[in-house]
Amino acid sequence: MPRVQAHAAAVEVPETRYTKFDDSYIAYQVFGEGPIDLLLVQGFASHVDCLWEYPPAKPFFSRLASFSRVILFDRRGIGASDPVPLDALPTWENWSEDVGTVLDAVGSERAAILGWFDAGPMGMLFAAAHPERVSALMLANTSARYLLAPDYPIGVPPEQAEVFLAGVAEGWGTEALAVATAPSQAHDPEWRKWASKYMRAAATPRTAAAHGRYLFGLDARAVLPLIQAPTLVMHGSNLALIPVAHGRYLAEHIPGARFLEYPSGDASAVTDPEMAAWTLDNIEEFLTGVRRAPEPSRVLATVLFTDIVGSTEHAAQIGDHPWKELLDRLDNMTRSQIEQFGGRLVNTTGDGHLGTFDGPGKAIRCARSLIETVQPLGIQLRAGLHTGEVELRGTDVGGIAVHIGARVASFAEPSEVLVSRTVTDLVAGSGIEFDDRGAHTLKGVPGEWHLFSVHR
């Protein structure tokens, strides 16, 4: 997610702590040093620990932490917080008390609140009841009422609500339901796997259905005129779960509210890179009064390509299931090594990986470390590097520099790190030594290219 990362140093995964309301423990996290306290109110698909396992979450939160102190929590009955009896769920008033309890725990007298999806009503109720504690209110992809009523024609008919609840109970924790909440990620098997696991960590199917049924009994429209905080309403224009008319209704009935619409069908901004950047830009401008300059579409970067030597033969030798397990372990190790050396894992290509770095020295050291780290897996890697101008395409990168990096890697021997002359020129004087591998013709790239092997 380059646009999210560009202005923000990555935050470390924060420690999860607990505060207590009556006899229930509420899990929360705090990170960032910004002058503004920003409380994120999440819904019944929430788990503050597992959330960080989704790679784009860290750059998203890092951007928020660059201008605010961010506070995350799981409401009672969800995620890492204490469970509650499903036949005696807390009321919306009780859940809004969770907001105040967490703010007290972190020493926040006044905070901006971002209420997302089904948790939006918690933010609305707290803002209306405690105007002195809310500096700003932001509502994203949410509603004050979900069911149809004579004076609320945009709501869901009761029979459709029952179908939806049955679908939640039956599909909770499955990839099918995950895709329904984030259509933009339907093509990504890793995301589908993570999202399914995340749902299961947040709640059981029965718990999720109970919270969903309780949500359909909500009608918070009466509190909307009582909200005094400056309010920003953001809504995806293609969101099927909560049509954009719900967002427009909020903006029309909250005094002075501003309404913004983005062409996305995802319930969460984090899953859609372009919507994430748009959301972060607008949140920061709304809270600070300053809008950041547009991110560059092209940057200088060092690209690192790796792949497994003899992958086809190795897969045939050990079998499909062990091979898949090996690739999963390799993915985790590669991501960890690239992040450790300050890079970003862009994508995986089955038995290979593409990462980018802001300096060739870091990329070389990462490649050598990765080759050594994976040896206990019984495999060998080859690696290729090139430094040049790359084009940013959401979470992906493109351009001739990427193609050159891939071609360089194709010439590497087992356990070898091969680089272009551009890389050697940029690290001159660093102490890194190279062996000359001669001139080569790179497929699809004009001219001859001098390649060098990193000396072992």
VEXZA-464538 format. One line per field, with one value per residue (C-alpha): x, y, z. Coordinates in steps of 0.001 Angstrom, whole numbers. Layout:
VEXZA-464538
x X | ...
y Y | ...
z Z | ...
This chain:
VEXZA-464538
x 0 | 2543 | 307 | -348 | 3286 | 4892 | 4575 | 4471 | 7095 | 5819 | 4460 | 5251 | 2389 | 1160 | 688 | -2888 | -4058 | -7263 | -9517 | -12578 | -16219 | -18235 | -17115 | -16097 | -12626 | -12265 | -9186 | -7575 | -4396 | -2746 | -78 | 1148 | 2357 | 148 | -1469 | -4997 | -6559 | -8343 | -10577 | -11530 | -14869 | -15161 | -18071 | -18668 | -16006 | -13132 | -10090 | -7374 | -4593 | -5483 | -6098 | -2329 | -1816 | -3282 | -263 | -2038 | -3281 | 150 | 676 | -2933 | -2495 | 991 | -499 | -3124 | -405 | 1604 | -875 | -2753 | -2604 | -4697 | -6857 | -8313 | -10588 | -12920 | -16330 | -17662 | -18624 | -16248 | -12660 | -10156 | -12674 | -14782 | -17697 | -21259 | -24434 | -26098 | -29547 | -28515 | -26381 | -25312 | -27515 | -26218 | -26047 | -23876 | -21595 | -21236 | -20117 | -17271 | -16074 | -15873 | -14225 | -11441 | -10893 | -10575 | -8105 | -5750 | -6140 | -7984 | -10260 | -11330 | -11000 | -12054 | -14139 | -14193 | -17189 | -16989 | -19706 | -22044 | -20173 | -21166 | -24146 | -21783 | -19949 | -23208 | -24628 | -21426 | -21036 | -24622 | -24444 | -20929 | -20298 | -17573 | -15477 | -15794 | -13720 | -14914 | -17039 | -16354 | -18821 | -17864 | -20120 | -22665 | -26281 | -28571 | -31217 | -31149 | -34733 | -37452 | -40035 | -42871 | -40684 | -37480 | -37981 | -34259 | -34168 | -34108 | -37474 | -37781 | -37864 | -34598 | -33075 | -33923 | -32251 | -29183 | -29001 | -29314 | -26487 | -24309 | -24929 | -24252 | -21346 | -19520 | -15811 | -15961 | -14288 | -17660 | -18825 | -15405 | -15676 | -19191 | -17737 | -14772 | -15411 | -12147 | -10208 | -12085 | -9020 | -6599 | -6480 | -4219 | -6674 | -9626 | -7762 | -6883 | -10357 | -12018 | -9667 | -10226 | -13998 | -13622 | -11286 | -13721 | -16845 | -18532 | -21319 | -23939 | -22405 | -22184 | -25807 | -26937 | -25122 | -26541 | -30088 | -29543 | -28266 | -31494 | -33419 | -31491 | -32975 | -30603 | -32176 | -33425 | -29873 | -28672 | -29899 | -28252 | -24728 | -22725 | -19250 | -18014 | -19006 | -17660 | -19708 | -17908 | -19615 | -18823 | -21189 | -21146 | -21541 | -24313 | -24477 | -25336 | -26413 | -25064 | -28511 | -27897 | -24797 | -26595 | -29359 | -26823 | -25263 | -28646 | -29772 | -26558 | -26194 | -23432 | -22218 | -20046 | -20700 | -18095 | -18666 | -16126 | -16774 | -16063 | -18064 | -15839 | -17137 | -13652 | -11292 | -8230 | -8925 | -9124 | -5752 | -7190 | -10086 | -7630 | -5558 | -8693 | -10054 | -6784 | -6397 | -9868 | -9551 | -6280 | -7603 | -10787 | -8877 | -5852 | -7089 | -4186 | -4345 | -1147 | 334 | -508 | 1827 | 4289 | 3313 | 6955 | 9825 | 13412 | 13541 | 15576 | 13563 | 14392 | 13212 | 13659 | 12558 | 13127 | 15753 | 14261 | 10807 | 8946 | 11157 | 11016 | 7203 | 6906 | 9262 | 7520 | 3864 | 1196 | 278 | 3853 | 4743 | 1916 | 3005 | 6574 | 5415 | 3379 | 6449 | 8550 | 6004 | 6134 | 9926 | 10280 | 7858 | 9624 | 13090 | 12028 | 10309 | 13290 | 15552 | 13127 | 11567 | 8046 | 6834 | 4908 | 3590 | 4227 | 4440 | 3918 | 7506 | 8881 | 8654 | 8998 | 10051 | 11102 | 13602 | 14538 | 18244 | 20251 | 22456 | 19419 | 18171 | 21511 | 21789 | 18169 | 18759 | 21851 | 20065 | 16993 | 19048 | 20683 | 17462 | 15531 | 18226 | 16700 | 13602 | 15696 | 15480 | 17782 | 16861 | 18284 | 17942 | 18215 | 18339 | 18129 | 17681 | 15618 | 12429 | 9317 | 5692 | 3357 | 96 | -1854 | -132 | 1739 | 4709 | 5532 | 7880 | 11018 | 13040 | 10804 | 11254 | 15026 | 15079 | 13157 | 15530 | 18593 | 17190 | 16730 | 20531 | 21340 | 22783 | 21527 | 22130 | 23479 | 22540 | 22962 | 22768 | 22946 | 25802 | 23446 | 23333 | 27119 | 27619 | 25187 | 26827 | 30411 | 32395 | 29971 | 32330 | 30086 | 32223 | 31155 | 32344 | 32037 | 29575 | 30031 | 27629 | 24240 | 21274 | 18108 | 14980 | 12756 | 15271 | 17397 | 21209 | 23670 | 23662 | 26701 | 25855 | 27692 | 27420 | 27499 | 30698 | 30059
y 0 | 2640 | 5679 | 4856 | 4216 | 7175 | 9704 | 7406 | 5417 | 1910 | 1453 | -1609 | -3923 | -2469 | -4381 | -5405 | -4260 | -4615 | -2229 | -3186 | -2153 | -3719 | -7364 | -7388 | -6909 | -4818 | -5320 | -2210 | -950 | 2474 | 3615 | 6805 | 10106 | 12583 | 15499 | 14248 | 11283 | 9136 | 6306 | 3649 | 2025 | -1344 | -3717 | -7390 | -8435 | -7239 | -8699 | -6195 | -8806 | -10653 | -7392 | -6817 | -10117 | -8500 | -6797 | -3622 | -2920 | -1815 | 931 | 2062 | 2445 | 3901 | 6716 | 7390 | 7301 | 9931 | 12637 | 11130 | 8850 | 5901 | 3888 | 504 | -1737 | -4721 | -4067 | -6488 | -9831 | -9572 | -10484 | -10308 | -8799 | -10778 | -12795 | -11953 | -14080 | -14056 | -13907 | -10787 | -8727 | -5284 | -2476 | 161 | 2438 | -146 | -450 | 3322 | 3116 | 910 | 3952 | 6086 | 3287 | 2891 | 6650 | 6828 | 3942 | 5730 | 9118 | 10774 | 13628 | 14406 | 12370 | 12193 | 9079 | 6993 | 4635 | 1949 | -237 | -1722 | 113 | 3536 | 3810 | 3482 | 6560 | 8428 | 7670 | 8567 | 11829 | 12854 | 11916 | 13242 | 16238 | 17510 | 14388 | 14259 | 16668 | 15225 | 12352 | 10355 | 7743 | 5305 | 2837 | 2825 | 3710 | 4857 | 2296 | -792 | -2025 | -659 | 1642 | 3828 | 6880 | 5095 | 3599 | 2985 | 243 | -3526 | -5347 | -7732 | -10819 | -9811 | -9168 | -12750 | -14071 | -11977 | -13257 | -16844 | -16191 | -14785 | -17822 | -20242 | -18447 | -16873 | -17611 | -18692 | -17191 | -16631 | -14235 | -12566 | -11800 | -10405 | -7774 | -6945 | -7722 | -6036 | -8877 | -11782 | -12560 | -12792 | -16253 | -15037 | -12309 | -14714 | -17072 | -14306 | -12731 | -16082 | -16665 | -13106 | -13588 | -16802 | -15089 | -12198 | -14252 | -17611 | -17943 | -17902 | -14810 | -12999 | -13788 | -12609 | -9304 | -8958 | -9529 | -6960 | -4532 | -4848 | -3761 | -495 | 2909 | 5732 | 8361 | 10357 | 11126 | 12502 | 16109 | 16071 | 15473 | 18660 | 17546 | 18363 | 15295 | 13653 | 10910 | 8667 | 5953 | 3594 | 4234 | 552 | -988 | -3576 | -4422 | -850 | 1215 | 4737 | 6200 | 5371 | 7528 | 10392 | 10153 | 10531 | 13584 | 15186 | 14740 | 15502 | 19298 | 20608 | 17158 | 16797 | 13892 | 12202 | 9291 | 6917 | 4332 | 1161 | -1887 | -2873 | -2506 | -1694 | 921 | -1167 | -3830 | -1468 | 381 | 3313 | 3716 | 3402 | 6285 | 8358 | 7645 | 8512 | 11726 | 12879 | 11831 | 13714 | 16813 | 16754 | 16449 | 18641 | 21075 | 20098 | 17896 | 16157 | 16588 | 13803 | 10855 | 10396 | 7765 | 6891 | 6446 | 5200 | 1761 | -1419 | -4442 | -7887 | -11067 | -14503 | -17978 | -21569 | -23527 | -26696 | -25976 | -28312 | -31285 | -30550 | -30296 | -33618 | -35250 | -34241 | -34112 | -31427 | -30934 | -30755 | -28464 | -26097 | -26061 | -25327 | -22404 | -20996 | -21105 | -19518 | -16717 | -15924 | -16046 | -13884 | -11262 | -11181 | -10793 | -8095 | -6063 | -6559 | -4902 | -2027 | -3273 | -4094 | -7441 | -6548 | -9930 | -13649 | -15673 | -19229 | -20200 | -16656 | -13239 | -9594 | -6968 | -3325 | -1293 | 2370 | 1480 | -1284 | -2004 | -3059 | -5215 | -7014 | -7749 | -8951 | -11285 | -12850 | -13241 | -14778 | -17330 | -18462 | -18366 | -20747 | -23431 | -25429 | -25839 | -27992 | -25561 | -23139 | -19682 | -17543 | -13758 | -10877 | -7111 | -3954 | -308 | 2026 | 4028 | 1988 | 2853 | 2619 | 810 | 575 | -2202 | -3379 | -1933 | -1889 | -422 | -1476 | -1636 | -4436 | -6395 | -5948 | -7224 | -10344 | -11001 | -10564 | -13133 | -15647 | -15765 | -16346 | -19664 | -21541 | -19499 | -16616 | -12938 | -11416 | -7664 | -5167 | -2668 | 75 | -1640 | -2003 | 1661 | 2788 | 741 | 1655 | 2197 | 192 | -2751 | -5113 | -7063 | -8451 | -11030 | -10103 | -12344 | -10690 | -9135 | -10669 | -10049 | -9733 | -10983 | -8084 | -5455 | -3579 | -3752 | -5788 | -5741 | -6323 | -8502 | -9075 | -11705 | -10632 | -12109 | -14663
z 0 | -1090 | -735 | 2889 | 3758 | 2050 | 4874 | 7894 | 9750 | 10473 | 13988 | 16059 | 16964 | 20276 | 23506 | 24240 | 27654 | 29659 | 31477 | 33498 | 33351 | 36177 | 36029 | 32353 | 30920 | 27749 | 25530 | 24054 | 22376 | 22147 | 19668 | 18028 | 19458 | 17591 | 19414 | 18606 | 20402 | 17799 | 19028 | 16472 | 17315 | 15592 | 15201 | 15913 | 13394 | 15542 | 17250 | 18173 | 18085 | 14878 | 13025 | 12814 | 10985 | 7862 | 6185 | 4938 | 8482 | 9681 | 7035 | 7512 | 11259 | 10803 | 8763 | 11462 | 14126 | 12220 | 13240 | 16207 | 19228 | 18057 | 20461 | 19427 | 21472 | 21258 | 22766 | 25372 | 23887 | 20923 | 20073 | 22926 | 25369 | 27833 | 26380 | 27332 | 27480 | 24063 | 25654 | 27585 | 25234 | 26441 | 25161 | 22783 | 25800 | 27567 | 24573 | 24370 | 28019 | 26785 | 24838 | 27965 | 29949 | 27392 | 27111 | 30892 | 30883 | 28464 | 30153 | 27279 | 28272 | 24702 | 21525 | 17914 | 17239 | 14078 | 14046 | 11390 | 9871 | 12522 | 15316 | 14015 | 16415 | 19394 | 18210 | 17540 | 21002 | 22826 | 20880 | 21650 | 25344 | 26023 | 23746 | 26080 | 25389 | 21595 | 19499 | 16167 | 14891 | 11735 | 10517 | 7769 | 5934 | 8744 | 9550 | 12362 | 11389 | 9191 | 9014 | 6756 | 8385 | 7024 | 7596 | 6584 | 3104 | 2558 | 5227 | 4703 | 4709 | 7704 | 5513 | 3836 | 7245 | 8252 | 5111 | 5904 | 9495 | 8330 | 5884 | 8679 | 10890 | 8044 | 6386 | 9325 | 9120 | 5485 | 2434 | 761 | 3469 | 3532 | -187 | 318 | 2676 | 422 | -3258 | -4259 | -2613 | -4225 | -6359 | -3413 | -1763 | 1063 | 1995 | 1868 | 4184 | 6650 | 6624 | 7362 | 10283 | 11520 | 11633 | 13603 | 16072 | 16516 | 17184 | 16724 | 14125 | 16890 | 18480 | 15152 | 14309 | 17765 | 17361 | 13855 | 15099 | 17827 | 15201 | 13214 | 16306 | 16419 | 15711 | 16652 | 14427 | 17413 | 18564 | 15227 | 15763 | 19211 | 17909 | 18407 | 17303 | 13788 | 11796 | 8652 | 6990 | 4471 | 2475 | -395 | -3269 | -4334 | -878 | -1144 | 2581 | 3591 | 555 | 240 | 976 | 4654 | 4682 | 2981 | 5585 | 8409 | 6813 | 6235 | 9861 | 11807 | 12103 | 9860 | 8831 | 5736 | 3346 | 1136 | -1220 | -2758 | -5533 | -3562 | -2521 | 424 | 3973 | 5294 | 3888 | 4712 | 2066 | -930 | -1296 | -3220 | -787 | 2112 | 760 | 92 | 3581 | 5297 | 3307 | 4311 | 7958 | 8312 | 6590 | 8681 | 11964 | 11236 | 8592 | 6335 | 3245 | 2266 | -1176 | -3643 | -3462 | -6331 | -8861 | -9606 | -7143 | -7143 | -5578 | -5446 | -6496 | -5138 | -6839 | -5281 | -6292 | -5247 | -7171 | -8679 | -7295 | -9649 | -8825 | -5097 | -5136 | -6964 | -4485 | -1253 | -2393 | -2663 | 1009 | 2389 | -526 | 346 | 3992 | 2929 | 741 | 3636 | 5889 | 3155 | 2724 | 6440 | 6584 | 3481 | 4758 | 8126 | 6569 | 4117 | 6843 | 9180 | 6592 | 6002 | 2773 | 1625 | 302 | -2845 | -3901 | -4121 | -7329 | -6152 | -5392 | -5717 | -4088 | -5076 | -2547 | -2773 | -732 | -600 | -738 | -2503 | 544 | 2590 | -279 | -653 | 3059 | 3103 | 139 | 1758 | 5085 | 3452 | 1507 | 4750 | 6778 | 4496 | 4307 | 7228 | 5021 | 2687 | -221 | -1995 | -3273 | -6025 | -5929 | -8374 | -7716 | -9767 | -8816 | -10967 | -11253 | -10461 | -11045 | -8046 | -8856 | -5622 | -3666 | -6773 | -8649 | -12342 | -14936 | -16761 | -13520 | -12281 | -15510 | -15321 | -11735 | -12759 | -15680 | -13475 | -11027 | -13830 | -14331 | -10655 | -9513 | -6432 | -3238 | -5327 | -5157 | -8609 | -9210 | -12047 | -12462 | -11245 | -7863 | -7600 | -8490 | -5766 | -2994 | -3887 | -679 | 1452 | 1877 | -112 | -2604 | -5966 | -8477 | -12152 | -13997 | -17384 | -19895 | -20612 | -22865 | -20822 | -22559 | -23603 | -22406 | -24984 | -24918 | -22888 | -19094 | -16915 | -13923 | -10667 | -7945 | -4310 | -2880 | -151
